[in-house]
Amino acid sequence: MLSRWKVAVITGLFAFGALSFILGLFPLLADIFWILWFAGCGACILALVLTVVVPSPRSASNRSETGRPDTSRLEAGRSAVNRHAPRQSAADSADGVSRP
C-alpha cells in the first residue's frame, strides 16, 4: 500500500527533517531546539529505513501481478554481461597476468 506513495512520503519526511534542522538554528526557537533536533533526526532516519524497506511502485506492481518477484531484468542483465565477456582459457586465468 505504501509503495504507491513511496516517493511522496520519503520526500516529505526528508523535507520535514531539513525544516526541523533549519528552524532549530533560529534563536527564537531555542526553547524547543532539542524537540526540533530529535524530530528532524527521527524523520530522516525513518525516511532512510522506508527507502530500503518499501518496494518501488514498479516492482510492487510486477510482484502483485505474478505473485512473485520480477527477476526478468536480473536475468537479462546476466545474459548481457555473459554475452560481452571475453573468453578466457584456463591457462590465461591461472597465470595471474592480465593481457588485453
DSSP file with accessible surface (Angstrom, degrees, kcal/mol):
  #  RESIDUE AA STRUCTURE BP1 BP2  ACC     N-H-->O    O-->H-N    N-H-->O    O-->H-N    TCO  KAPPA ALPHA  PHI   PSI    X-CA   Y-CA   Z-CA
    1    1 A M    >         0   0  211      0, 0.0     3,-0.8     0, 0.0     4,-0.5   0.000 360.0 360.0 360.0 -42.0    0.0    0.0    0.0
    2    2 A L  G >   +     0   0   66      1,-0.2     3,-0.9     2,-0.2     4,-0.3   0.751 360.0  76.3 -74.5 -20.0    2.8    2.4    0.9
    3    3 A S  G >  S+     0   0   21      1,-0.3     3,-0.8     2,-0.2     4,-0.3   0.825  89.0  58.5 -62.9 -27.8    4.7    1.6   -2.3
    4    4 A R  G <  S+     0   0  194     -3,-0.8    -1,-0.3     1,-0.2     3,-0.2   0.857 117.1  32.0 -67.6 -33.4    2.3    3.7   -4.3
    5    5 A W  G <> S+     0   0  152     -3,-0.9     4,-2.7    -4,-0.5     5,-0.3   0.156  85.9 117.4-107.5  16.1    3.1    6.8   -2.2
    6    6 A K  H <> S+     0   0   36     -3,-0.8     4,-2.6    -4,-0.3     5,-0.3   0.914  75.5  45.2 -54.9 -50.9    6.8    5.9   -1.5
    7    7 A V  H  > S+     0   0  104     -4,-0.3     4,-2.5     1,-0.2     5,-0.2   0.930 115.7  46.4 -63.8 -44.0    8.4    8.9   -3.2
    8    8 A A  H  > S+     0   0   60      2,-0.2     4,-2.3     1,-0.2    -1,-0.2   0.917 114.8  46.6 -66.1 -42.6    6.0   11.5   -1.8
    9    9 A V  H  X S+     0   0   52     -4,-2.7     4,-2.4     2,-0.2    -2,-0.2   0.941 115.2  45.0 -66.6 -46.1    6.2   10.1    1.8
   10   10 A I  H  X S+     0   0   18     -4,-2.6     4,-2.4    -5,-0.3     5,-0.2   0.918 113.9  49.4 -67.8 -40.2   10.0    9.8    1.8
   11   11 A T  H  X S+     0   0   87     -4,-2.5     4,-2.5    -5,-0.3    -1,-0.2   0.920 111.4  50.5 -63.1 -41.4   10.4   13.3    0.2
   12   12 A G  H  X S+     0   0   39     -4,-2.3     4,-2.7    -5,-0.2    -2,-0.2   0.890 109.6  50.1 -63.4 -40.5    8.1   14.7    2.8
   13   13 A L  H  X S+     0   0   34     -4,-2.4     4,-2.4     2,-0.2    -2,-0.2   0.920 112.2  46.6 -65.5 -42.6   10.0   13.1    5.6
   14   14 A F  H  X S+     0   0   80     -4,-2.4     4,-2.6     2,-0.2    -2,-0.2   0.901 113.1  50.0 -65.3 -39.2   13.3   14.4    4.4
   15   15 A A  H  X S+     0   0   58     -4,-2.5     4,-2.7     2,-0.2    -2,-0.2   0.918 111.3  48.7 -64.9 -42.1   11.8   17.9    3.9
   16   16 A F  H  X S+     0   0  102     -4,-2.7     4,-2.5     2,-0.2    -2,-0.2   0.910 111.6  50.2 -63.1 -41.1   10.3   17.8    7.4
   17   17 A G  H  X S+     0   0    0     -4,-2.4     4,-2.2     2,-0.2    -2,-0.2   0.932 112.2  46.4 -62.7 -44.3   13.7   16.8    8.8
   18   18 A A  H  X S+     0   0   46     -4,-2.6     4,-2.6     1,-0.2     5,-0.2   0.919 112.4  50.5 -65.5 -41.6   15.5   19.6    6.9
   19   19 A L  H  X S+     0   0   94     -4,-2.7     4,-2.9     1,-0.2     5,-0.2   0.908 109.6  51.1 -63.1 -40.1   12.9   22.1    8.1
   20   20 A S  H  X S+     0   0    3     -4,-2.5     4,-1.8     2,-0.2    -1,-0.2   0.915 110.8  48.4 -63.8 -42.1   13.3   21.0   11.7
   21   21 A F  H  X S+     0   0   61     -4,-2.2     4,-0.5     2,-0.2    -2,-0.2   0.924 114.3  45.7 -63.3 -43.6   17.1   21.3   11.5
   22   22 A I  H >< S+     0   0   96     -4,-2.6     3,-1.3     1,-0.2     4,-0.4   0.929 112.5  49.6 -67.8 -43.9   16.8   24.8   10.0
   23   23 A L  H >< S+     0   0   58     -4,-2.9     3,-1.3     1,-0.3     6,-0.3   0.835 102.3  63.7 -64.8 -29.9   14.2   26.0   12.4
   24   24 A G  H 3< S+     0   0    8     -4,-1.8    -1,-0.3     1,-0.2    -2,-0.2   0.695  94.5  61.9 -66.9 -16.3   16.3   24.7   15.3
   25   25 A L  T << S+     0   0  136     -3,-1.3    -1,-0.2    -4,-0.5    -2,-0.2   0.635  80.7  98.4 -84.2 -14.6   19.0   27.2   14.3
   26   26 A F  S X  S-     0   0  111     -3,-1.3     3,-1.3    -4,-0.4     7,-0.0  -0.595  71.8-139.9 -76.8 132.6   16.8   30.3   15.0
   27   27 A P  G >  S+     0   0  110      0, 0.0     3,-1.5     0, 0.0     4,-0.2   0.806  99.6  64.0 -62.3 -28.6   17.4   31.9   18.4
   28   28 A L  G 3  S+     0   0  167      1,-0.3     3,-0.3     2,-0.1    -4,-0.1   0.780 104.7  46.7 -66.5 -24.8   13.6   32.5   18.8
   29   29 A L  G X  S+     0   0   56     -3,-1.3     3,-1.1    -6,-0.3    -1,-0.3   0.107  75.5 115.6-102.8  21.8   13.1   28.7   18.9
   30   30 A A  G X   +     0   0   59     -3,-1.5     3,-1.2     1,-0.3     4,-0.3   0.808  68.2  63.7 -62.5 -28.6   15.9   28.0   21.3
   31   31 A D  G 3  S+     0   0  161     -3,-0.3    -1,-0.3     1,-0.3     3,-0.2   0.814 112.1  34.4 -66.8 -29.1   13.4   26.7   23.9
   32   32 A I  G <> S+     0   0   70     -3,-1.1     4,-2.5     1,-0.1    -1,-0.3   0.063  82.0 119.5-113.2  25.1   12.3   23.8   21.6
   33   33 A F  H <> S+     0   0   56     -3,-1.2     4,-2.8     1,-0.2     5,-0.2   0.921  76.7  46.2 -55.7 -49.5   15.7   23.2   20.0
   34   34 A W  H  > S+     0   0  158     -4,-0.3     4,-2.7     2,-0.2     5,-0.3   0.866 110.5  53.2 -68.8 -31.6   16.0   19.6   21.2
   35   35 A I  H  > S+     0   0  119      2,-0.2     4,-2.2     1,-0.2    -1,-0.2   0.949 113.4  43.5 -64.6 -46.4   12.5   18.8   20.2
   36   36 A L  H  X S+     0   0   25     -4,-2.5     4,-2.5     2,-0.2    -2,-0.2   0.906 113.7  52.1 -64.3 -40.3   13.1   20.1   16.7
   37   37 A W  H  X S+     0   0  101     -4,-2.8     4,-2.5    -5,-0.2    -2,-0.2   0.951 113.6  41.5 -63.0 -49.7   16.5   18.3   16.5
   38   38 A F  H  X S+     0   0  135     -4,-2.7     4,-2.7     1,-0.2    -1,-0.2   0.854 113.4  53.6 -70.2 -32.9   15.2   14.9   17.5
   39   39 A A  H  X S+     0   0   36     -4,-2.2     4,-2.4    -5,-0.3    -1,-0.2   0.921 111.2  46.9 -65.1 -41.0   12.1   15.3   15.3
   40   40 A G  H  X S+     0   0    0     -4,-2.5     4,-2.3     2,-0.2    -2,-0.2   0.925 113.7  47.3 -65.8 -43.4   14.4   16.1   12.3
   41   41 A C  H  X S+     0   0   38     -4,-2.5     4,-2.6     1,-0.2     5,-0.2   0.931 113.0  49.1 -62.7 -45.0   16.7   13.1   13.1
   42   42 A G  H  X S+     0   0   40     -4,-2.7     4,-2.6     1,-0.2    -2,-0.2   0.903 110.9  49.8 -62.5 -41.4   13.7   10.8   13.5
   43   43 A A  H  X S+     0   0    8     -4,-2.4     4,-2.3     2,-0.2    -1,-0.2   0.924 112.9  46.1 -64.8 -42.8   12.2   11.9   10.3
   44   44 A C  H  X S+     0   0   27     -4,-2.3     4,-2.3     2,-0.2    -2,-0.2   0.908 113.6  48.3 -68.5 -39.7   15.4   11.4    8.3
   45   45 A I  H  X S+     0   0  105     -4,-2.6     4,-2.5     2,-0.2    -2,-0.2   0.930 112.0  49.5 -65.5 -43.3   16.1    8.0    9.8
   46   46 A L  H  X S+     0   0   85     -4,-2.6     4,-2.8    -5,-0.2     5,-0.2   0.911 110.0  51.8 -62.1 -39.9   12.6    6.9    9.1
   47   47 A A  H  X S+     0   0    0     -4,-2.3     4,-2.0     1,-0.2    -1,-0.2   0.915 110.1  48.6 -63.2 -41.4   12.9    8.1    5.5
   48   48 A L  H  X S+     0   0  102     -4,-2.3     4,-1.4     2,-0.2    -2,-0.2   0.917 112.5  48.0 -64.4 -42.2   16.1    6.1    5.1
   49   49 A V  H  X S+     0   0   76     -4,-2.5     4,-2.8     1,-0.2     3,-0.3   0.936 112.5  48.2 -63.9 -45.7   14.6    3.0    6.5
   50   50 A L  H  X S+     0   0   32     -4,-2.8     4,-2.0     1,-0.2    -1,-0.2   0.852 104.8  60.7 -65.6 -31.5   11.5    3.3    4.3
   51   51 A T  H  < S+     0   0   59     -4,-2.0    -1,-0.2    -5,-0.2    -2,-0.2   0.903 114.8  34.4 -60.3 -38.6   13.7    3.9    1.3
   52   52 A V  H  < S+     0   0  124     -4,-1.4    -2,-0.2    -3,-0.3    -1,-0.2   0.890 123.5  42.2 -83.8 -39.2   15.3    0.4    1.8
   53   53 A V  H  < S+     0   0  103     -4,-2.8    -3,-0.2    -5,-0.2    -2,-0.2   0.908  98.5  72.3 -81.3 -43.4   12.3   -1.5    3.2
   54   54 A V  S  < S-     0   0   16     -4,-2.0     2,-0.0    -5,-0.2     0, 0.0  -0.590  82.6-126.0 -80.9 129.1    9.3   -0.4    0.9
   55   55 A P        -     0   0   48      0, 0.0   -49,-0.1     0, 0.0    -1,-0.1  -0.328  29.7-100.3 -70.3 155.2    9.5   -1.7   -2.6
   56   56 A S     >  -     0   0   45      1,-0.1     4,-2.4   -50,-0.1     5,-0.2  -0.342  33.9-110.0 -69.8 157.0    9.3    0.7   -5.5
   57   57 A P  H  > S+     0   0   60      0, 0.0     4,-2.1     0, 0.0     5,-0.2   0.877 116.3  52.2 -58.6 -36.6    5.9    1.1   -7.2
   58   58 A R  H  > S+     0   0  162      2,-0.2     4,-2.0     1,-0.2     5,-0.2   0.943 112.6  42.7 -67.6 -45.5    7.1   -0.7  -10.4
   59   59 A S  H  > S+     0   0   21      1,-0.2     4,-2.2     2,-0.2    -1,-0.2   0.858 112.9  54.6 -71.0 -29.9    8.4   -3.8   -8.6
   60   60 A A  H  X S+     0   0   19     -4,-2.4     4,-2.2     2,-0.2    -1,-0.2   0.910 109.0  47.3 -68.6 -38.2    5.4   -3.9   -6.3
   61   61 A S  H  X S+     0   0   47     -4,-2.1     4,-1.8    -5,-0.2    -2,-0.2   0.901 112.9  49.0 -70.1 -38.0    3.0   -4.0   -9.3
   62   62 A N  H  X S+     0   0   37     -4,-2.0     4,-1.8     1,-0.2     6,-0.4   0.904 112.3  49.1 -64.1 -40.7    5.1   -6.7  -11.0
   63   63 A R  H  X S+     0   0  104     -4,-2.2     4,-2.2     1,-0.2     5,-0.3   0.899 110.9  49.0 -67.4 -38.2    5.1   -8.7   -7.8
   64   64 A S  H  < S+     0   0   94     -4,-2.2    -1,-0.2     1,-0.2    -2,-0.2   0.846 110.7  51.2 -73.3 -30.6    1.3   -8.4   -7.3
   65   65 A E  H  < S+     0   0  148     -4,-1.8    -1,-0.2    -5,-0.2    -2,-0.2   0.916 124.4  25.3 -70.9 -42.8    0.6   -9.4  -10.9
   66   66 A T  H  < S-     0   0   85     -4,-1.8    -2,-0.2     2,-0.3    -1,-0.2   0.656  98.3-126.0 -97.4 -19.1    2.7  -12.6  -10.9
   67   67 A G  S  < S+     0   0   67     -4,-2.2    -3,-0.1    -5,-0.3    -4,-0.1   0.519  85.1  65.7  84.5   3.4    2.7  -13.3   -7.2
   68   68 A R  S    S-     0   0  178     -6,-0.4    -2,-0.3    -5,-0.3    -1,-0.2  -0.974  96.9 -74.3-149.4 163.4    6.4  -13.5   -7.1
   69   69 A P        -     0   0   78      0, 0.0     2,-0.7     0, 0.0    -9,-0.1  -0.234  47.8-112.4 -62.4 147.7    9.4  -11.1   -7.5
   70   70 A D        +     0   0   60    -11,-0.2     4,-0.2     1,-0.1     3,-0.1  -0.730  42.4 164.7 -83.6 114.2   10.2  -10.0  -11.1
   71   71 A T     >  +     0   0   65     -2,-0.7     4,-2.5     1,-0.1     5,-0.2   0.276  46.9 100.2-111.9   9.4   13.6  -11.4  -12.0
   72   72 A S  H  > S+     0   0   66      1,-0.2     4,-2.3     2,-0.2     5,-0.2   0.898  84.3  48.4 -65.8 -38.4   13.4  -10.9  -15.8
   73   73 A R  H  > S+     0   0  141      2,-0.2     4,-2.2     1,-0.2    -1,-0.2   0.901 111.5  50.9 -67.4 -37.4   15.6   -7.7  -15.6
   74   74 A L  H  > S+     0   0   94      2,-0.2     4,-2.0     1,-0.2    -2,-0.2   0.942 113.1  44.0 -64.8 -46.1   18.2   -9.5  -13.4
   75   75 A E  H  X S+     0   0  112     -4,-2.5     4,-2.2     1,-0.2    -1,-0.2   0.871 112.0  53.3 -69.0 -34.3   18.4  -12.5  -15.8
   76   76 A A  H  X S+     0   0   55     -4,-2.3     4,-2.1    -5,-0.2    -1,-0.2   0.906 109.1  50.0 -65.0 -39.2   18.5  -10.2  -18.8
   77   77 A G  H  X S+     0   0   36     -4,-2.2     4,-2.2     2,-0.2    -2,-0.2   0.889 109.1  51.7 -65.0 -39.2   21.4   -8.3  -17.2
   78   78 A R  H  X S+     0   0  144     -4,-2.0     4,-2.5     2,-0.2    -2,-0.2   0.927 110.5  47.2 -63.7 -43.3   23.2  -11.6  -16.5
   79   79 A S  H  X S+     0   0   62     -4,-2.2     4,-2.0     1,-0.2    -1,-0.2   0.883 111.5  51.6 -68.2 -34.5   22.9  -12.7  -20.2
   80   80 A A  H  X S+     0   0   30     -4,-2.1     4,-1.5     2,-0.2    -1,-0.2   0.903 111.6  47.1 -66.9 -39.1   24.1   -9.3  -21.4
   81   81 A V  H  X S+     0   0   98     -4,-2.2     4,-0.8     1,-0.2    -2,-0.2   0.930 114.1  46.7 -67.5 -44.0   27.2   -9.5  -19.1
   82   82 A N  H  < S+     0   0  116     -4,-2.5     3,-0.3     1,-0.2    -2,-0.2   0.852 108.7  56.0 -67.5 -31.8   28.0  -13.0  -20.2
   83   83 A R  H  < S+     0   0  171     -4,-2.0    -1,-0.2     1,-0.2    -2,-0.2   0.872 113.4  39.6 -69.3 -35.1   27.5  -12.2  -23.9
   84   84 A H  H  < S+     0   0  143     -4,-1.5    -1,-0.2    -5,-0.1    -2,-0.2   0.505  89.6 109.8 -94.7  -3.4   30.1   -9.3  -23.8
   85   85 A A  S  < S-     0   0   50     -4,-0.8     2,-0.1    -3,-0.3    -3,-0.0  -0.516  73.6-116.7 -75.0 135.3   32.6  -11.1  -21.5
   86   86 A P        -     0   0  106      0, 0.0     2,-0.3     0, 0.0    -1,-0.1  -0.434  29.7-112.0 -70.0 147.5   35.8  -12.1  -23.3
   87   87 A R        -     0   0  239     -2,-0.1     2,-0.4     0, 0.0     0, 0.0  -0.620  36.1-170.0 -81.0 135.3   36.5  -15.8  -23.4
   88   88 A Q        -     0   0  132     -2,-0.3     2,-0.2     4,-0.0     0, 0.0  -0.966  15.0-135.7-126.4 144.2   39.5  -17.0  -21.3
   89   89 A S     >  -     0   0   60     -2,-0.4     4,-1.6     1,-0.1     5,-0.2  -0.461  32.8-105.6 -87.9 169.3   41.2  -20.3  -21.3
   90   90 A A  H  > S+     0   0   83      1,-0.2     4,-1.4     2,-0.2     5,-0.1   0.866 120.9  54.4 -62.8 -34.9   42.2  -22.0  -18.0
   91   91 A A  H  > S+     0   0   69      1,-0.2     4,-1.4     2,-0.2    -1,-0.2   0.882 104.7  53.8 -68.8 -36.3   45.8  -21.1  -18.6
   92   92 A D  H  4 S+     0   0   74      1,-0.2     4,-0.4     2,-0.2     5,-0.3   0.910 113.1  41.6 -65.3 -40.2   45.1  -17.4  -19.1
   93   93 A S  H  < S+     0   0   77     -4,-1.6     3,-0.3     1,-0.2    -1,-0.2   0.768 113.3  53.7 -80.8 -20.6   43.2  -17.1  -15.8
   94   94 A A  H  < S+     0   0   84     -4,-1.4    -1,-0.2    -5,-0.2    -2,-0.2   0.757  95.7  64.7 -86.8 -22.3   45.7  -19.2  -13.8
   95   95 A D  S  < S-     0   0   67     -4,-1.4    -1,-0.2     2,-0.2    -2,-0.1   0.665  94.5-134.4 -79.5 -14.6   48.9  -17.3  -14.7
   96   96 A G        +     0   0   73     -4,-0.4     2,-0.5    -3,-0.3    -3,-0.1   0.537  66.8 117.4  79.3   4.7   47.9  -14.1  -12.9
   97   97 A V        -     0   0   83     -5,-0.3     2,-0.5     2,-0.0    -1,-0.2  -0.915  57.3-143.4-107.0 126.4   48.9  -11.8  -15.7
   98   98 A S        -     0   0  120     -2,-0.5    -5,-0.0    -3,-0.1    -6,-0.0  -0.764  21.1-177.4 -94.2 130.1   46.2   -9.8  -17.4
   99   99 A R              0   0  162     -2,-0.5    -2,-0.0    -7,-0.1    -7,-0.0  -0.952 360.0 360.0-123.2 146.2   46.5   -9.3  -21.1
  100  100 A P              0   0  180      0, 0.0    -1,-0.0     0, 0.0     0, 0.0  -0.170 360.0 360.0 -71.1 360.0   44.3   -7.3  -23.5
